[in-house]
Amino acid sequence: MSTNRKPLIAGNWKMNMTHLEAIALVQNIDFRLPNKYFDKVDVTVIPPFTDIRSVQTIVDGDKLLLTYGAQDLSAHDSGAYTGEISGAFLAKLGCTYVVVGHSERRTYHDETNEVVVAKTKAALRHELTPIVCIGEGLEVREAGEHIAYNTEQLKGSLAGLSAEEIAKTVIAYEPVWAIGTGRVASADDAQEVCAAVRATIVELAGDAVADKIRILYGGSVNAKNIGDLIAQADVDGALVGGASLKAEEFATLSAIAAGGPLP
Ligand SMILES: O=C(CO)COP(=O)(O)O
């Protein structure tokens, strides 16, 4: 983490939590994370679509500093796309972020880099901040090809975006082998790829953008390992899955990213 960049802790709830459970979880996180932390860390929750309106009601009603976002969006703005959710709807609900190209979408919904680019552009059209995800599988890691793989996937996922557009994104490096496995990447491994991501952003968008853009690590992040990860020069926060469903743990790891004190 560099002082140029405010860390971001994003809790990807995946397909967990009804809208009623969402209200309780957000209230419990907020209770443990008073306003003083938000000068030093941005904290966001990324619930399922069906929870967003309820989360908005709590955040607006209680004037919380925590923000929220969505896990996916359509590449289209409106029309005959049954089952899809447009960036316009998410913006209207007050979303700040939207995750794009999560490995679970790439794997289970065959999302290609082209789709990721289209969705990233759709997010930007509605002034949402896309969190663009990349990450290698175990075979690539074991073959030692992770830097080349992530560099290529990042370039493909940002293809055709201007430097100004790239500046409005957040990048998340989530090695697939670390997601939901309890096998977190070492801080050195996370740093190695996040540094390569930043070098690629220099190539694509120049030094100033690369200096400002936030690069997150994701994959089995918890309150025990966030300290080592966030201490790395190019790791600017985390995309947290399982640990974001536990209010106490999520608040604790957010507080650690803020530099303390513990809640
Ligand atoms: O995929 C992730 C967040 O998007 C990581 O999930 P876990 O933290 O459960 O490994």
The ligand as an ORCA input file, in Angstrom:
! r2SCAN-3c Opt
* xyz 0 1
  O     -13.633    -14.629     -4.712
  C     -13.360    -13.957     -3.727
  C     -13.840    -12.572     -3.580
  O     -14.345    -12.096     -4.775
  C     -12.553    -14.533     -2.621
  O     -13.344    -15.399     -1.905
  P     -12.785    -15.998     -0.504
  O     -12.339    -14.821      0.311
  O     -13.961    -16.714      0.092
  O     -11.631    -16.890     -0.864
*
